[in-house]
Amino acid sequence: MAPRLCCSSQLLFTVSFMAAFAAVSNAGQVAVYWGQNNGDGTLADTCASGLYNIVNIAFLNVFGQNRAPGLNLAGHCDQAAGTCTSLSSEINSCKASGVKVLLSLGGGEGQYSLDSADDARAIADYLWDNFLGGSSPSRPLGDAVLDGIDFDIELGGGDHYDDLARALSSRCNGACLITAAPQCPYPDAHLDAAIKTGVFNHVWVQFYNNPNAACQYADGDASALQNAWARWTGAVPAPADVFLGLPAASDAAPSGGYIDADTLLSQVLPAVKSTANYGGVMLWDRFRDTTAGYGAKLQGNV
């Protein structure tokens, strides 16, 4: 009897451990965009909130075609005046607390595009030297080394972003994250070729502000979102996982897609989380989340 009791106990422990491991392995992360409104609060406070695993600094929205690359961080700092270097200590504070900090390229406003593979490689070199592990005498955010680069390309064409992704991957050699924020209509008009390179770590699809594309939550109906989610998760190449990109408040998505947190947790997320390459939830943006408290409701439930 004793051996059988021992073995039963071991079996129970093994089953419990595997169940716990499965739950942990399927646990999602939360990413958020920061930088487009003074109501964001500080970057350090954003990371110290304990609500986010990844923070995207938004945006480097001028680059390519011999343009001098430029940051637009709303009222947080002014690159031309050199005041953005003050963020270096905040970035290091985030990293010390285990939060990954990325620089997001693009956004809905700006002047950016790539006209050749050489142009893409030159931008990759610039990003490496000025924000990642390289060196430059004029690093806009100071000496802090960011954890990666996010592609939020919403303007112009999609030419040569695949070249940029490959060049960054080669530069990083596994030492930094490369992420993308496509719109929910599949395939994305700007990032399809880039995502298909297979060098991305996370793809957070924007399931909002696409009212005519039948890919976002609307009028209490999640079927369009779920169909689009299935298509995206079935198409994104490994090793990337896929995040559900959502607005943190209704006014963050004037063209729709908002899902209140209770509905998300009870009706939408259970089905989404069953996907093998589910990665978590992305929120636009920290400013709205500070007042709406959306991230707080997701904490521990993603």
C-alpha positions, 0 to 999 in steps of 0.5 A: 500500500505504501508504494501505491500511496507514494506513486499516487501522490507523485501522480497527483503532484505531476498532474497539478504541476502540469496544469499550473505550467499550462496555465502559466504558459498560456498567461498573456502579457499587456502592452501599452502605447505611451507618449502621445499625450501629457496625460500619460504621466511619466514613463517611469510611473507607467512602468511602476504601475504594475499593469504592463509588461511592454511599453511602446514609446510613440512615435519616431514618425519622421524617417526614410528618404534622407529625412532627418529622423525625428521623434514626436512625443507630444509635450513630453519632450523636444528632441531638437532641444535635447530634452528627450535625453531625460527619459534615459533614467526612466527607461532604465527604471522600467527595465529594472522593474522587468518592463520592456521598453520599445520605440514605435515607428510610424503612427497616424501622422508624420512623414515617413517612407522607405524608397529602397533596400539601402534606405531600409538598411540605413534606418536599421543602422540608425535605430541600432546606433541611436536607440538599441545596442550601438553607439552614437554621440547624439542618442535622442533618448540618452544612453539607455538601451531600448529593448526593441522596435515596434512597427506601427506603419499607417501611412504611405506604402508598404515597400521595404519594411520587410527589408527594414525588419530583416536588417534590424533582426540581423543587427539585433541578432536575438538581443532585441524585440521586433514587433508590429501593429497591423490593422485588423483587415487581413492582410495589412496594407503596410506590414504584410510583407514585413510580418511574413519575414518571420522575424517578429516576436509579437504582432499586436493587431489593432481591432479598432478604428476599422468600421468598414472591414468587418473585423472588430467588435460592434453592437455587442457582436464579437463574431467579426472580431473572432473570425479576424482573430482566427485568420490572423493567428493562423497566418502569422509565422512563428515565432511571433505570438498575436496580441488582441489590440484594443482601445482603453476607452471608447474615445480612443477609437472614434471609429469603433471597436471598443469592448468594455472590460467586463465583456472582454473578460467574460465573452471575448477573451476566453475564446481568444486565449484558447489559440496556441499563439495567443500573446496577450492584449495591447492597449491604446493608450496609456493616457486613456487608461489612466482615467478609464482604469481598463488595464487595472481590470485586466490585471491577472486576467489576461 
